[in-house]
Amino acid sequence: MWSDAAHCFDAWCAGDSGALDDLVAVMTPVLWHVVRSYRLAEDAAEDVIQTTWLALVRRRDAIADSGAIGGWLTTTARREAWRVGKAGTKAMPVEDDELAVRLPQQRSAEMSAVEIDERTRLWEAVDSLPERCQRLLRIVAFENRPDYAKLAVDLDMPVGSIGPTRGRCLAKLRVALMQTGAVG
């Protein structure tokens, strides 16, 4: 069997494409025996054998001794079967409901895009307001409880007019957002 495999391999390397079919016929039963010893499911074993043949096709130039082809194929099949078997033991099917509670909550890509669009429209609308409104709304937006006394000094306006000015600026912002179609 090993000499037949070596002969088929030599013929294939010499350009006889049919010799590869002969090599497959000689070595596939041996590869099945090797792979099945790893107790893989039939479909996984088929994949391992296909991967082994694919590896041969890709690396045939790296095999210098045709007498070693049988050993090369069985070793490649053994390593791939071990890898597939090891990977297969880690995977356990889980119901979607059980998995959902363990996954981090994430927004969908669509939701993120909508939020970015809304945020962009909001700040473009803010940028279209008069400078005084822009400054006031930015401070109010980013400070939890702004100090009105400090704010009055920063904006050069009386403390008592900050609230009404903020209301007028928010009304202007609402109009600006309605004009862009961001608010209906």
Buried (B, 14 or more C-beta within 10 A) or exposed (E): EBEBBBBBBBBBBEEEEEBBEBBBEBBBEBBBEBBBEBEBEEEBBEBBBEBBBEBBEEEBEEBEEBBBBBEBBBEBBBBBBBEBBEEEEEEEEEEEEEEEEEEEEEEEEEEEEEEEEEEEBBEEBBEBBEEEBBBBBEBBEEEEEBEEEEBBEEBEBEEEEBEEBBEEBBEBBEEBBEEEEBBE
